[in-house]
Each structure stands twice: as structure tokens, then as C-alpha cells.
Amino acid sequence: MVPSRFSDTSAGAGLKFNGDSSTAGMVLIKGGAFLIGGDNSQADKDKYPKHKVAVSSFWMDASEVTNGEF
């Protein structure tokens, strides 16, 4: 389960992590739906059937962060 702080309901409001509510240095990745899976003979057998997947919006750092920086 994805923590609620990364859901689209936290976009711009209520984002909290270790007491920090700042989104400075982060970008909002908008969620959406897409089709995934195989629909031709080039796909592996475990990629069938093609199906719809939905991903919620989430926040991501704009640049790489090392474990030490985190």
C-alpha cells in the first residue's frame, strides 16, 4: 500500500514526512491510467492479457538523493 502522503490528495496540502511539510525540491508526478501487457507474438507469455493499470499521483525529488542525504 502506498502511504497517503504520496497520493494525489496530498498534492500541495498536508504532505508530511518526519514533520516536514515542504515540497521544496520536489515535483508532483500526475497519476493516470495506461494499458500494459502483450498484444502481439513478441511479448512473453507472462505479459498477457493486456490490461489497464492506474497509478496515483505522487511526489518525487527533482534530483537524485543519496542515502546519506536522505
PyMOL Python script that loads the backbone (N, CA, C, O; Angstrom):
from pymol import cmd

cmd.read_pdbstr("""\
ATOM      1  N   MET A   1       0.847  -1.180   0.000  1.00  0.00           N
ATOM      2  CA  MET A   1       0.000   0.000   0.000  1.00  0.00           C
ATOM      3  C   MET A   1       0.888   1.238   0.000  1.00  0.00           C
ATOM      4  O   MET A   1       1.888   1.288   0.715  1.00  0.00           O
ATOM      5  N   VAL A   2       0.528   2.224  -0.791  1.00  0.00           N
ATOM      6  CA  VAL A   2       1.290   3.466  -0.894  1.00  0.00           C
ATOM      7  C   VAL A   2       0.865   4.397   0.228  1.00  0.00           C
ATOM      8  O   VAL A   2      -0.330   4.605   0.435  1.00  0.00           O
ATOM      9  N   PRO A   3       1.828   4.965   0.959  1.00  0.00           N
ATOM     10  CA  PRO A   3       1.474   5.902   2.025  1.00  0.00           C
ATOM     11  C   PRO A   3       0.659   7.062   1.484  1.00  0.00           C
ATOM     12  O   PRO A   3       0.911   7.523   0.370  1.00  0.00           O
ATOM     13  N   SER A   4      -0.309   7.541   2.246  1.00  0.00           N
ATOM     14  CA  SER A   4      -1.192   8.608   1.780  1.00  0.00           C
ATOM     15  C   SER A   4      -0.436   9.899   1.491  1.00  0.00           C
ATOM     16  O   SER A   4      -0.931  10.741   0.742  1.00  0.00           O
ATOM     17  N   ARG A   5       0.749  10.076   2.067  1.00  0.00           N
ATOM     18  CA  ARG A   5       1.499  11.302   1.797  1.00  0.00           C
ATOM     19  C   ARG A   5       1.954  11.390   0.346  1.00  0.00           C
ATOM     20  O   ARG A   5       2.377  12.457  -0.098  1.00  0.00           O
ATOM     21  N   PHE A   6       1.877  10.293  -0.403  1.00  0.00           N
ATOM     22  CA  PHE A   6       2.260  10.299  -1.798  1.00  0.00           C
ATOM     23  C   PHE A   6       1.050  10.246  -2.732  1.00  0.00           C
ATOM     24  O   PHE A   6       1.220  10.111  -3.943  1.00  0.00           O
ATOM     25  N   SER A   7      -0.144  10.349  -2.204  1.00  0.00           N
ATOM     26  CA  SER A   7      -1.330  10.284  -3.052  1.00  0.00           C
ATOM     27  C   SER A   7      -1.673  11.666  -3.590  1.00  0.00           C
ATOM     28  O   SER A   7      -1.140  12.670  -3.119  1.00  0.00           O
ATOM     29  N   ASP A   8      -2.559  11.716  -4.572  1.00  0.00           N
ATOM     30  CA  ASP A   8      -2.937  12.991  -5.147  1.00  0.00           C
ATOM     31  C   ASP A   8      -3.678  13.878  -4.163  1.00  0.00           C
ATOM     32  O   ASP A   8      -3.754  15.088  -4.378  1.00  0.00           O
ATOM     33  N   THR A   9      -4.229  13.320  -3.086  1.00  0.00           N
ATOM     34  CA  THR A   9      -4.890  14.133  -2.078  1.00  0.00           C
ATOM     35  C   THR A   9      -3.881  14.956  -1.292  1.00  0.00           C
ATOM     36  O   THR A   9      -4.256  15.931  -0.640  1.00  0.00           O
ATOM     37  N   SER A  10      -2.602  14.579  -1.342  1.00  0.00           N
ATOM     38  CA  SER A  10      -1.578  15.334  -0.620  1.00  0.00           C
ATOM     39  C   SER A  10      -0.947  16.395  -1.503  1.00  0.00           C
ATOM     40  O   SER A  10      -0.078  17.133  -1.039  1.00  0.00           O
ATOM     41  N   ALA A  11      -1.352  16.494  -2.749  1.00  0.00           N
ATOM     42  CA  ALA A  11      -0.745  17.431  -3.694  1.00  0.00           C
ATOM     43  C   ALA A  11      -0.933  18.864  -3.209  1.00  0.00           C
ATOM     44  O   ALA A  11      -2.016  19.439  -3.315  1.00  0.00           O
ATOM     45  N   GLY A  12       0.137  19.418  -2.680  1.00  0.00           N
ATOM     46  CA  GLY A  12       0.119  20.805  -2.253  1.00  0.00           C
ATOM     47  C   GLY A  12      -0.463  21.043  -0.872  1.00  0.00           C
ATOM     48  O   GLY A  12      -0.434  22.176  -0.392  1.00  0.00           O
ATOM     49  N   ALA A  13      -0.986  20.025  -0.219  1.00  0.00           N
ATOM     50  CA  ALA A  13      -1.581  20.232   1.101  1.00  0.00           C
ATOM     51  C   ALA A  13      -1.402  18.994   1.966  1.00  0.00           C
ATOM     52  O   ALA A  13      -1.729  17.880   1.556  1.00  0.00           O
ATOM     53  N   GLY A  14      -0.885  19.203   3.148  1.00  0.00           N
ATOM     54  CA  GLY A  14      -0.825  18.128   4.108  1.00  0.00           C
ATOM     55  C   GLY A  14       0.289  17.119   3.909  1.00  0.00           C
ATOM     56  O   GLY A  14       0.310  16.094   4.590  1.00  0.00           O
ATOM     57  N   LEU A  15       1.214  17.379   2.999  1.00  0.00           N
ATOM     58  CA  LEU A  15       2.329  16.457   2.791  1.00  0.00           C
ATOM     59  C   LEU A  15       3.225  16.492   4.015  1.00  0.00           C
ATOM     60  O   LEU A  15       3.714  17.558   4.390  1.00  0.00           O
ATOM     61  N   LYS A  16       3.451  15.348   4.644  1.00  0.00           N
ATOM     62  CA  LYS A  16       4.276  15.302   5.851  1.00  0.00           C
ATOM     63  C   LYS A  16       5.220  14.126   5.805  1.00  0.00           C
ATOM     64  O   LYS A  16       4.836  13.014   5.442  1.00  0.00           O
ATOM     65  N   PHE A  17       6.456  14.382   6.176  1.00  0.00           N
ATOM     66  CA  PHE A  17       7.445  13.326   6.301  1.00  0.00           C
ATOM     67  C   PHE A  17       8.432  13.775   7.358  1.00  0.00           C
ATOM     68  O   PHE A  17       9.113  14.785   7.176  1.00  0.00           O
ATOM     69  N   ASN A  18       8.522  13.050   8.453  1.00  0.00           N
ATOM     70  CA  ASN A  18       9.383  13.421   9.581  1.00  0.00           C
ATOM     71  C   ASN A  18       9.118  14.850  10.048  1.00  0.00           C
ATOM     72  O   ASN A  18      10.046  15.564  10.427  1.00  0.00           O
ATOM     73  N   GLY A  19       7.850  15.266  10.022  1.00  0.00           N
ATOM     74  CA  GLY A  19       7.480  16.590  10.483  1.00  0.00           C
ATOM     75  C   GLY A  19       7.682  17.685   9.460  1.00  0.00           C
ATOM     76  O   GLY A  19       7.343  18.836   9.737  1.00  0.00           O
ATOM     77  N   ASP A  20       8.217  17.384   8.294  1.00  0.00           N
ATOM     78  CA  ASP A  20       8.470  18.377   7.258  1.00  0.00           C
ATOM     79  C   ASP A  20       7.314  18.369   6.269  1.00  0.00           C
ATOM     80  O   ASP A  20       7.008  17.334   5.677  1.00  0.00           O
ATOM     81  N   SER A  21       6.674  19.514   6.089  1.00  0.00           N
ATOM     82  CA  SER A  21       5.563  19.589   5.144  1.00  0.00           C
ATOM     83  C   SER A  21       5.965  20.286   3.848  1.00  0.00           C
ATOM     84  O   SER A  21       5.110  20.591   3.016  1.00  0.00           O
ATOM     85  N   SER A  22       7.247  20.537   3.674  1.00  0.00           N
ATOM     86  CA  SER A  22       7.734  21.230   2.496  1.00  0.00           C
ATOM     87  C   SER A  22       7.801  20.311   1.279  1.00  0.00           C
ATOM     88  O   SER A  22       8.138  19.133   1.391  1.00  0.00           O
ATOM     89  N   THR A  23       7.479  20.863   0.133  1.00  0.00           N
ATOM     90  CA  THR A  23       7.645  20.135  -1.123  1.00  0.00           C
ATOM     91  C   THR A  23       8.780  20.756  -1.933  1.00  0.00           C
ATOM     92  O   THR A  23       8.914  20.488  -3.127  1.00  0.00           O
ATOM     93  N   ALA A  24       9.597  21.589  -1.279  1.00  0.00           N
ATOM     94  CA  ALA A  24      10.722  22.231  -1.958  1.00  0.00           C
ATOM     95  C   ALA A  24      11.651  21.169  -2.533  1.00  0.00           C
ATOM     96  O   ALA A  24      11.994  20.201  -1.855  1.00  0.00           O
ATOM     97  N   GLY A  25      12.051  21.353  -3.772  1.00  0.00           N
ATOM     98  CA  GLY A  25      12.941  20.408  -4.409  1.00  0.00           C
ATOM     99  C   GLY A  25      12.237  19.171  -4.934  1.00  0.00           C
ATOM    100  O   GLY A  25      12.880  18.226  -5.390  1.00  0.00           O
ATOM    101  N   MET A  26      10.905  19.181  -4.867  1.00  0.00           N
ATOM    102  CA  MET A  26      10.141  18.026  -5.323  1.00  0.00           C
ATOM    103  C   MET A  26       9.211  18.444  -6.459  1.00  0.00           C
ATOM    104  O   MET A  26       8.856  19.616  -6.593  1.00  0.00           O
ATOM    105  N   VAL A  27       8.829  17.478  -7.261  1.00  0.00           N
ATOM    106  CA  VAL A  27       7.859  17.719  -8.322  1.00  0.00           C
ATOM    107  C   VAL A  27       6.711  16.727  -8.173  1.00  0.00           C
ATOM    108  O   VAL A  27       6.906  15.588  -7.747  1.00  0.00           O
ATOM    109  N   LEU A  28       5.515  17.177  -8.529  1.00  0.00           N
ATOM    110  CA  LEU A  28       4.345  16.309  -8.474  1.00  0.00           C
ATOM    111  C   LEU A  28       4.248  15.551  -9.785  1.00  0.00           C
ATOM    112  O   LEU A  28       4.173  16.159 -10.853  1.00  0.00           O
ATOM    113  N   ILE A  29       4.249  14.248  -9.714  1.00  0.00           N
ATOM    114  CA  ILE A  29       4.066  13.392 -10.879  1.00  0.00           C
ATOM    115  C   ILE A  29       2.578  13.040 -10.912  1.00  0.00           C
ATOM    116  O   ILE A  29       2.079  12.330 -10.039  1.00  0.00           O
ATOM    117  N   LYS A  30       1.891  13.535 -11.912  1.00  0.00           N
ATOM    118  CA  LYS A  30       0.447  13.297 -12.030  1.00  0.00           C
ATOM    119  C   LYS A  30       0.168  11.839 -12.357  1.00  0.00           C
ATOM    120  O   LYS A  30       0.845  11.232 -13.186  1.00  0.00           O
ATOM    121  N   GLY A  31      -0.816  11.302 -11.708  1.00  0.00           N
ATOM    122  CA  GLY A  31      -1.229   9.936 -11.955  1.00  0.00           C
ATOM    123  C   GLY A  31      -2.027   9.810 -13.237  1.00  0.00           C
ATOM    124  O   GLY A  31      -2.353  10.803 -13.887  1.00  0.00           O
ATOM    125  N   GLY A  32      -2.329   8.605 -13.580  1.00  0.00           N
ATOM    126  CA  GLY A  32      -3.125   8.350 -14.764  1.00  0.00           C
ATOM    127  C   GLY A  32      -3.285   6.861 -14.982  1.00  0.00           C
ATOM    128  O   GLY A  32      -2.853   6.049 -14.164  1.00  0.00           O
ATOM    129  N   ALA A  33      -3.911   6.514 -16.096  1.00  0.00           N
ATOM    130  CA  ALA A  33      -4.140   5.114 -16.434  1.00  0.00           C
ATOM    131  C   ALA A  33      -3.503   4.826 -17.786  1.00  0.00           C
ATOM    132  O   ALA A  33      -3.436   5.697 -18.653  1.00  0.00           O
ATOM    133  N   PHE A  34      -3.040   3.604 -17.954  1.00  0.00           N
ATOM    134  CA  PHE A  34      -2.440   3.191 -19.218  1.00  0.00           C
ATOM    135  C   PHE A  34      -2.619   1.691 -19.379  1.00  0.00           C
ATOM    136  O   PHE A  34      -2.924   0.978 -18.424  1.00  0.00           O
ATOM    137  N   LEU A  35      -2.426   1.232 -20.600  1.00  0.00           N
ATOM    138  CA  LEU A  35      -2.509  -0.203 -20.885  1.00  0.00           C
ATOM    139  C   LEU A  35      -1.117  -0.803 -20.798  1.00  0.00           C
ATOM    140  O   LEU A  35      -0.149  -0.220 -21.285  1.00  0.00           O
ATOM    141  N   ILE A  36      -1.023  -1.966 -20.178  1.00  0.00           N
ATOM    142  CA  ILE A  36       0.247  -2.668 -20.056  1.00  0.00           C
ATOM    143  C   ILE A  36       0.011  -4.134 -20.408  1.00  0.00           C
ATOM    144  O   ILE A  36      -1.054  -4.685 -20.129  1.00  0.00           O
ATOM    145  N   GLY A  37       0.985  -4.740 -21.005  1.00  0.00           N
ATOM    146  CA  GLY A  37       0.866  -6.148 -21.354  1.00  0.00           C
ATOM    147  C   GLY A  37       1.073  -6.379 -22.838  1.00  0.00           C
ATOM    148  O   GLY A  37       1.241  -5.437 -23.612  1.00  0.00           O
ATOM    149  N   GLY A  38       1.059  -7.628 -23.217  1.00  0.00           N
ATOM    150  CA  GLY A  38       1.334  -8.004 -24.590  1.00  0.00           C
ATOM    151  C   GLY A  38       0.104  -8.024 -25.469  1.00  0.00           C
ATOM    152  O   GLY A  38      -1.003  -8.329 -25.025  1.00  0.00           O
ATOM    153  N   ASP A  39       0.329  -7.688 -26.737  1.00  0.00           N
ATOM    154  CA  ASP A  39      -0.756  -7.792 -27.706  1.00  0.00           C
ATOM    155  C   ASP A  39      -0.241  -8.304 -29.057  1.00  0.00           C
ATOM    156  O   ASP A  39      -0.917  -8.186 -30.079  1.00  0.00           O
ATOM    157  N   ASN A  40       0.971  -8.876 -29.039  1.00  0.00           N
ATOM    158  CA  ASN A  40       1.500  -9.469 -30.268  1.00  0.00           C
ATOM    159  C   ASN A  40       2.408 -10.642 -29.920  1.00  0.00           C
ATOM    160  O   ASN A  40       2.619 -10.941 -28.745  1.00  0.00           O
ATOM    161  N   SER A  41       2.935 -11.292 -30.921  1.00  0.00           N
ATOM    162  CA  SER A  41       3.725 -12.507 -30.698  1.00  0.00           C
ATOM    163  C   SER A  41       5.115 -12.230 -30.121  1.00  0.00           C
ATOM    164  O   SER A  41       5.816 -13.173 -29.750  1.00  0.00           O
ATOM    165  N   GLN A  42       5.529 -10.976 -30.036  1.00  0.00           N
ATOM    166  CA  GLN A  42       6.843 -10.646 -29.499  1.00  0.00           C
ATOM    167  C   GLN A  42       6.857 -10.616 -27.968  1.00  0.00           C
ATOM    168  O   GLN A  42       7.929 -10.655 -27.363  1.00  0.00           O
ATOM    169  N   ALA A  43       5.700 -10.548 -27.344  1.00  0.00           N
ATOM    170  CA  ALA A  43       5.623 -10.459 -25.885  1.00  0.00           C
ATOM    171  C   ALA A  43       5.788 -11.838 -25.251  1.00  0.00           C
ATOM    172  O   ALA A  43       5.396 -12.852 -25.829  1.00  0.00           O
ATOM    173  N   ASP A  44       6.376 -11.860 -24.050  1.00  0.00           N
ATOM    174  CA  ASP A  44       6.482 -13.105 -23.283  1.00  0.00           C
ATOM    175  C   ASP A  44       5.101 -13.555 -22.836  1.00  0.00           C
ATOM    176  O   ASP A  44       4.180 -12.745 -22.730  1.00  0.00           O
ATOM    177  N   LYS A  45       4.957 -14.857 -22.572  1.00  0.00           N
ATOM    178  CA  LYS A  45       3.658 -15.424 -22.182  1.00  0.00           C
ATOM    179  C   LYS A  45       3.105 -14.799 -20.907  1.00  0.00           C
ATOM    180  O   LYS A  45       1.889 -14.710 -20.736  1.00  0.00           O
ATOM    181  N   ASP A  46       3.999 -14.362 -20.003  1.00  0.00           N
ATOM    182  CA  ASP A  46       3.518 -13.788 -18.744  1.00  0.00           C
ATOM    183  C   ASP A  46       3.078 -12.324 -18.879  1.00  0.00           C
ATOM    184  O   ASP A  46       2.710 -11.702 -17.883  1.00  0.00           O
ATOM    185  N   LYS A  47       3.111 -11.778 -20.071  1.00  0.00           N
ATOM    186  CA  LYS A  47       2.704 -10.388 -20.297  1.00  0.00           C
ATOM    187  C   LYS A  47       1.266 -10.272 -20.794  1.00  0.00           C
ATOM    188  O   LYS A  47       0.794  -9.166 -21.055  1.00  0.00           O
ATOM    189  N   TYR A  48       0.571 -11.388 -20.927  1.00  0.00           N
ATOM    190  CA  TYR A  48      -0.820 -11.393 -21.398  1.00  0.00           C
ATOM    191  C   TYR A  48      -1.765 -11.531 -20.219  1.00  0.00           C
ATOM    192  O   TYR A  48      -1.352 -12.074 -19.194  1.00  0.00           O
ATOM    193  N   PRO A  49      -2.977 -11.085 -20.298  1.00  0.00           N
ATOM    194  CA  PRO A  49      -3.518 -10.252 -21.358  1.00  0.00           C
ATOM    195  C   PRO A  49      -3.180  -8.795 -21.095  1.00  0.00           C
ATOM    196  O   PRO A  49      -2.831  -8.423 -19.975  1.00  0.00           O
ATOM    197  N   LYS A  50      -3.281  -7.986 -22.114  1.00  0.00           N
ATOM    198  CA  LYS A  50      -3.103  -6.546 -21.952  1.00  0.00           C
ATOM    199  C   LYS A  50      -4.215  -6.057 -21.019  1.00  0.00           C
ATOM    200  O   LYS A  50      -5.373  -6.451 -21.160  1.00  0.00           O
ATOM    201  N   HIS A  51      -3.851  -5.200 -20.071  1.00  0.00           N
ATOM    202  CA  HIS A  51      -4.842  -4.725 -19.117  1.00  0.00           C
ATOM    203  C   HIS A  51      -4.547  -3.293 -18.689  1.00  0.00           C
ATOM    204  O   HIS A  51      -3.429  -2.804 -18.851  1.00  0.00           O
ATOM    205  N   LYS A  52      -5.541  -2.640 -18.149  1.00  0.00           N
ATOM    206  CA  LYS A  52      -5.431  -1.251 -17.722  1.00  0.00           C
ATOM    207  C   LYS A  52      -4.868  -1.180 -16.305  1.00  0.00           C
ATOM    208  O   LYS A  52      -5.278  -1.934 -15.423  1.00  0.00           O
ATOM    209  N   VAL A  53      -3.931  -0.270 -16.101  1.00  0.00           N
ATOM    210  CA  VAL A  53      -3.322  -0.049 -14.787  1.00  0.00           C
ATOM    211  C   VAL A  53      -3.477   1.433 -14.453  1.00  0.00           C
ATOM    212  O   VAL A  53      -3.268   2.294 -15.307  1.00  0.00           O
ATOM    213  N   ALA A  54      -3.839   1.721 -13.217  1.00  0.00           N
ATOM    214  CA  ALA A  54      -3.964   3.106 -12.758  1.00  0.00           C
ATOM    215  C   ALA A  54      -2.888   3.380 -11.707  1.00  0.00           C
ATOM    216  O   ALA A  54      -2.663   2.569 -10.808  1.00  0.00           O
ATOM    217  N   VAL A  55      -2.234   4.523 -11.832  1.00  0.00           N
ATOM    218  CA  VAL A  55      -1.198   4.943 -10.892  1.00  0.00           C
ATOM    219  C   VAL A  55      -1.637   6.276 -10.293  1.00  0.00           C
ATOM    220  O   VAL A  55      -1.999   7.198 -11.023  1.00  0.00           O
ATOM    221  N   SER A  56      -1.604   6.377  -8.973  1.00  0.00           N
ATOM    222  CA  SER A  56      -1.966   7.625  -8.290  1.00  0.00           C
ATOM    223  C   SER A  56      -0.859   8.657  -8.454  1.00  0.00           C
ATOM    224  O   SER A  56       0.294   8.306  -8.703  1.00  0.00           O
ATOM    225  N   SER A  57      -1.211   9.921  -8.316  1.00  0.00           N
ATOM    226  CA  SER A  57      -0.205  10.984  -8.326  1.00  0.00           C
ATOM    227  C   SER A  57       0.725  10.794  -7.137  1.00  0.00           C
ATOM    228  O   SER A  57       0.320  10.264  -6.102  1.00  0.00           O
ATOM    229  N   PHE A  58       1.989  11.233  -7.290  1.00  0.00           N
ATOM    230  CA  PHE A  58       2.949  11.114  -6.196  1.00  0.00           C
ATOM    231  C   PHE A  58       4.026  12.181  -6.330  1.00  0.00           C
ATOM    232  O   PHE A  58       4.225  12.752  -7.402  1.00  0.00           O
ATOM    233  N   TRP A  59       4.708  12.435  -5.237  1.00  0.00           N
ATOM    234  CA  TRP A  59       5.804  13.405  -5.200  1.00  0.00           C
ATOM    235  C   TRP A  59       7.127  12.687  -5.397  1.00  0.00           C
ATOM    236  O   TRP A  59       7.320  11.575  -4.906  1.00  0.00           O
ATOM    237  N   MET A  60       8.042  13.333  -6.123  1.00  0.00           N
ATOM    238  CA  MET A  60       9.369  12.765  -6.349  1.00  0.00           C
ATOM    239  C   MET A  60      10.390  13.901  -6.275  1.00  0.00           C
ATOM    240  O   MET A  60      10.133  15.015  -6.732  1.00  0.00           O
ATOM    241  N   ASP A  61      11.550  13.601  -5.693  1.00  0.00           N
ATOM    242  CA  ASP A  61      12.612  14.604  -5.672  1.00  0.00           C
ATOM    243  C   ASP A  61      12.993  14.966  -7.091  1.00  0.00           C
ATOM    244  O   ASP A  61      13.036  14.107  -7.971  1.00  0.00           O
ATOM    245  N   ALA A  62      13.273  16.256  -7.315  1.00  0.00           N
ATOM    246  CA  ALA A  62      13.626  16.746  -8.653  1.00  0.00           C
ATOM    247  C   ALA A  62      15.019  16.272  -9.064  1.00  0.00           C
ATOM    248  O   ALA A  62      15.334  16.233 -10.254  1.00  0.00           O
ATOM    249  N   SER A  63      15.847  15.914  -8.097  1.00  0.00           N
ATOM    250  CA  SER A  63      17.185  15.426  -8.400  1.00  0.00           C
ATOM    251  C   SER A  63      17.482  14.192  -7.539  1.00  0.00           C
ATOM    252  O   SER A  63      16.761  13.891  -6.588  1.00  0.00           O
ATOM    253  N   GLU A  64      18.536  13.502  -7.890  1.00  0.00           N
ATOM    254  CA  GLU A  64      18.907  12.298  -7.135  1.00  0.00           C
ATOM    255  C   GLU A  64      19.233  12.650  -5.684  1.00  0.00           C
ATOM    256  O   GLU A  64      19.730  13.734  -5.380  1.00  0.00           O
ATOM    257  N   VAL A  65      18.938  11.707  -4.808  1.00  0.00           N
ATOM    258  CA  VAL A  65      19.219  11.874  -3.370  1.00  0.00           C
ATOM    259  C   VAL A  65      19.940  10.606  -2.918  1.00  0.00           C
ATOM    260  O   VAL A  65      19.458   9.500  -3.160  1.00  0.00           O
ATOM    261  N   THR A  66      21.075  10.760  -2.272  1.00  0.00           N
ATOM    262  CA  THR A  66      21.797   9.607  -1.763  1.00  0.00           C
ATOM    263  C   THR A  66      21.209   9.174  -0.424  1.00  0.00           C
ATOM    264  O   THR A  66      20.454   9.932   0.185  1.00  0.00           O
ATOM    265  N   ASN A  67      21.531   7.995   0.039  1.00  0.00           N
ATOM    266  CA  ASN A  67      21.086   7.536   1.356  1.00  0.00           C
ATOM    267  C   ASN A  67      21.574   8.486   2.439  1.00  0.00           C
ATOM    268  O   ASN A  67      20.842   8.769   3.388  1.00  0.00           O
ATOM    269  N   GLY A  68      22.802   8.982   2.309  1.00  0.00           N
ATOM    270  CA  GLY A  68      23.364   9.891   3.289  1.00  0.00           C
ATOM    271  C   GLY A  68      22.599  11.203   3.362  1.00  0.00           C
ATOM    272  O   GLY A  68      22.398  11.749   4.447  1.00  0.00           O
ATOM    273  N   GLU A  69      22.170  11.713   2.200  1.00  0.00           N
ATOM    274  CA  GLU A  69      21.407  12.955   2.164  1.00  0.00           C
ATOM    275  C   GLU A  69      20.006  12.769   2.728  1.00  0.00           C
ATOM    276  O   GLU A  69      19.435  13.688   3.317  1.00  0.00           O
ATOM    277  N   PHE A  70      19.457  11.571   2.542  1.00  0.00           N
ATOM    278  CA  PHE A  70      18.106  11.293   2.997  1.00  0.00           C
ATOM    279  C   PHE A  70      18.072  11.309   4.501  1.00  0.00           C
ATOM    280  O   PHE A  70      17.016  11.095   5.097  1.00  0.00           O
TER     281      PHE A  70
END
""", "prot")
cmd.dss("prot")
cmd.show_as("cartoon", "prot")
cmd.util.cbc("prot")
cmd.orient("prot")
